[in-house]
Amino acid sequence: MTHTTSPDSSVSNPVEALASVFSIDSLLTSDEREWQQKARAFAQERITPVIEDDFENKYFRRELIAELGATGFLGMHITGYGCAGASAVSYGAVCLELEAADSGWRTFVSVQGSLAMSAIAKFGSEQQKNDLLPRMARGEVVGCFALTEPDGGSDPAGMHTTAVRDGDDWVISGTKRWIGLASVADIAIVWAQTEDGVRGFIVPTTSEGFTATPIDGKLSMRASIQCDIELDGVRVSEAMRLPKALGLRGPFSCLNEARYGIIWGVMGAARSCLEAALGRSIEREVFGGPIGRFQLTQDKLAGMLLEYQKGALLALHIGRQKDAGTLDPAQISVGKLNNVREAIAIAGTARSILGGDGVTSEFPVMRHMANLEAVRTYEGTDEIHTLVIGRALTGIAAFK
């Protein structure tokens, strides 16, 4: 990206300029920083050069899956079974760097590791874990997490998908919607109502009666895949049931893992937008000088920096709590609600600094804005997280 003007300025690189005011790097341990730098290099070398074309063409670059496995990012927070056993902060830093390139690839790592792999690691049998987790960590087996249904994702207790025992098998029937990776996945973690409550099942996507159809017409997450799933009398053996999963505690536990990654990830998208706006404010000249010299522009930049810094520090604080084993689930809602909301605001302000060019693919801002709107909805809407926090404050549940 080049521009014809280059005003004399002590700031030559927006990335360096932002880091000179605030960089989370210095707050990480050497091991955390190593993970972060590996993710930053992967994002900049393998995702950023192609992401605008992939977003435009609705192309999911499946060939990157094995490369992500080789980096150790898939299920990196899980200990054993071929997984890296990295800290929560290390995983969060990886999410931030991947989402700085595109939300879709942080989402892939989240669906594979925080949802599908976590479900097996937390609730699976030793045979299931030994068989699947090492291959999933290498990217040889792709998983998806089938919880949300067409009638609404915010009320999983009201799911209509059922699993009925038939001898040594289970017969699963129902529909799921907005299931990430389902059409490229090898297995689906399907949650269904049974006579004993909600249970989880490992369903091979080649099973008769299993159909995954990519959702078209998306204006967000276009370099990613989300699907409708139909389960028409899908038969799986008892050996494919997650034996330790009973009730909604199972899927909710996995969702909290994914929400944790979002808290970090969206700050990557925010940073990308802030860097684009800062660079443009220095390079673009109107009225005889760079727009960055105007007080209104500097006010916008300062406000964006404040919210990015607060969001990054909140993510780090929650990560330290998670590593210490002291994290209250309500803090997950605090982080998800605040950081997604502020990332969207930062993207909008960045677009205004970029002017008309901000709506083009020359800059990543509109792509991030569109993606963040999807992130705002999945893994709990603003409204749901607001009510979770309200319940924690008052002790009164405003929803059931």
C-alpha positions, -999 to 999 in steps of 0.1 A, spaced: 0 0 0 16 33 -11 5 69 -10 19 99 -29 25 120 2 49 114 30 50 143 54 80 149 76 72 132 109 91 115 137 66 86 133 74 65 103 57 32 112 23 30 128 30 -4 143 61 10 160 43 42 169 15 22 186 40 0 204 59 30 217 27 41 236 14 7 246 26 -28 238 13 -59 257 45 -78 246 65 -65 276 39 -78 300 42 -114 288 67 -140 300 93 -153 276 73 -184 269 41 -164 263 60 -140 240 74 -170 220 39 -182 213 27 -147 205 56 -141 180 50 -174 163 14 -166 158 22 -131 146 47 -144 120 21 -170 109 -6 -144 105 15 -119 87 32 -145 64 3 -170 57 -30 -151 62 -26 -114 57 -13 -116 21 -43 -135 9 -71 -126 32 -87 -98 12 -90 -121 -18 -103 -149 3 -129 -127 20 -140 -113 -14 -142 -148 -30 -157 -166 1 -128 -189 1 -118 -210 31 -81 -218 27 -82 -254 40 -46 -260 32 -36 -239 62 -51 -264 87 -21 -287 86 2 -257 90 -17 -245 121 -14 -280 135 24 -279 129 26 -247 148 10 -263 179 -19 -238 180 -47 -264 178 -58 -274 213 -27 -257 226 -42 -251 260 -49 -289 265 -23 -309 284 -13 -343 271 -26 -363 241 -3 -346 217 -13 -311 227 11 -283 238 -2 -277 273 4 -240 270 -9 -214 294 -42 -195 291 -23 -163 284 -2 -179 257 -33 -191 240 -49 -157 243 -19 -140 228 -21 -164 198 -58 -156 194 -50 -119 194 -24 -122 167 -45 -145 145 -76 -122 147 -54 -92 138 -53 -109 104 -89 -121 103 -116 -132 128 -122 -163 106 -89 -179 114 -91 -172 151 -125 -188 149 -111 -219 133 -86 -223 161 -114 -217 186 -138 -242 171 -112 -269 167 -94 -264 200 -117 -246 225 -149 -263 214 -145 -297 197 -112 -307 213 -121 -293 247 -154 -313 247 -134 -345 241 -107 -335 266 -131 -326 294 -159 -352 289 -145 -379 267 -133 -414 276 -96 -423 276 -101 -442 243 -118 -412 227 -91 -388 239 -62 -411 228 -78 -417 194 -88 -382 185 -69 -355 203 -34 -362 189 -48 -362 153 -69 -331 159 -38 -313 173 -20 -321 141 -49 -309 120 -54 -344 105 -90 -346 119 -112 -315 119 -140 -311 144 -171 -289 148 -194 -282 177 -231 -286 169 -251 -268 197 -270 -239 182 -304 -245 165 -324 -225 140 -349 -214 166 -323 -196 187 -288 -200 200 -293 -182 233 -316 -209 247 -298 -243 244 -321 -257 272 -349 -256 247 -331 -276 220 -352 -298 198 -325 -322 186 -330 -356 203 -310 -387 208 -329 -419 215 -313 -451 227 -318 -481 204 -300 -512 217 -263 -505 217 -268 -474 195 -282 -439 197 -304 -424 170 -300 -387 167 -326 -364 149 -328 -327 146 -313 -296 130 -285 -273 139 -275 -239 125 -245 -216 123 -221 -245 129 -186 -235 121 -165 -259 99 -193 -285 96 -189 -290 59 -151 -296 62 -152 -314 95 -145 -351 100 -164 -353 133 -191 -332 149 -197 -328 186 -235 -330 186 -255 -320 217 -290 -335 220 -318 -340 244 -321 -375 259 -345 -389 285 -318 -382 310 -310 -346 298 -286 -331 274 -258 -353 263 -229 -350 238 -220 -374 210 -190 -377 186 -207 -380 152 -186 -388 121 -197 -364 94 -198 -393 69 -226 -409 89 -258 -418 70 -283 -390 76 -258 -363 84 -259 -334 60 -239 -301 64 -248 -272 40 -227 -241 40 -247 -209 47 -244 -185 17 -251 -148 15 -230 -139 44 -216 -104 46 -194 -113 75 -168 -141 81 -167 -147 44 -133 -165 46 -148 -189 71 -175 -216 69 -207 -218 89 -233 -244 81 -268 -257 86 -268 -293 98 -296 -319 93 -295 -350 114 -320 -375 99 -320 -406 121 -282 -406 124 -270 -437 142 -240 -438 164 -227 -464 189 -227 -460 227 -189 -458 223 -193 -424 206 -212 -408 235 -191 -384 257 -195 -404 290 -188 -375 313 -211 -350 297 -246 -347 312 -267 -316 312 -258 -281 299 -227 -279 320 -209 -298 293 -215 -274 263 -214 -243 286 -179 -253 298 -167 -255 263 -184 -222 253 -165 -205 281 -132 -217 266 -142 -202 233 -154 -170 248 -121 -166 266 -103 -167 232 -127 -141 218 -117 -117 247 -82 -117 234 -89 -121 197 -111 -91 191 -83 -69 205 -62 -81 176 -89 -68 151 -90 -36 171 -52 -32 169 -53 -38 132 -79 -11 127 -60 13 149 -27 8 131 -45 14 97 -60 47 110 -28 59 126 -8 52 94 -34 70 73 -35 100 97 2 105 92 3 99 54 -29 116 42 -26 154 36 -55 179 34 -55 216 40 -17 217 36 -7 190 61 -14 155 75 -48 150 90 -31 137 121 -23 172 131 -59 181 136 -72 180 172 -103 161 162 -83 134 146 -59 131 175 -89 129 198 -102 99 178 -68 83 179 -63 88 216 -98 74 223 -91 43 202 -58 37 220 -74 40 254 -101 14 247 -76 -9 229 -52 -7 259 -79 -12 284 -93 -42 265 -59 -58 261 -51 -53 298 -86 -68 307 -78 -98 285 -44 -102 303 -60 -99 337 -86 -126 329 -59 -148 314 -38 -145 346 -69 -154 366 -76 -184 344 -40 -197 348 -43 -192 385 -75 -211 387 -94 -182 402 -115 -171 372 -152 -165 379 -173 -173 349 -190 -139 352 -156 -124 343 -158 -142 309 -190 -123 303 -173 -90 314 -145 -96 289 -166 -107 260 -191 -80 264 -166 -52 268 -140 -62 243 -162 -70 214 -182 -38 220 -151 -17 221 -134 -34 192 -165 -26 170 -163 11 182 -126 13 174 -133 -1 139 -160 24 133 -138 53 144 -109 40 123 -132 40 93 -141 76 98 -104 86 98 -98 67 66 -126 86 49 -140 71 17 -111 48 13 -120 31 45 -148 12 28 -124 -3 3 -103 -35 6 -72 -13 4 -76 -12 42 -87 -41 65 -112 -20 85 -145 -28 68 -136 -65 68 -129 -64 105 -161 -44 112 -182 -70 93 -165 -99 111 -168 -83 145 -206 -81 140 -207 -119 138 -184 -122 168 -207 -100 187 -235 -125 182 -218 -159 186 -208 -174 219 -234 -153 237 -249 -120 225 -244 -87 243 -278 -91 259 -270 -125 273 -237 -114 287 -253 -83 302 -278 -105 320 -251 -129 332 -233 -99 348 -266 -86 362 -273 -119 378 -238 -119 393 -244 -84 408 -279 -89 421 -282 -126 427 -314 -125 406 -317 -142 373 -335 -122 347 -336 -152 323 -339 -189 327 
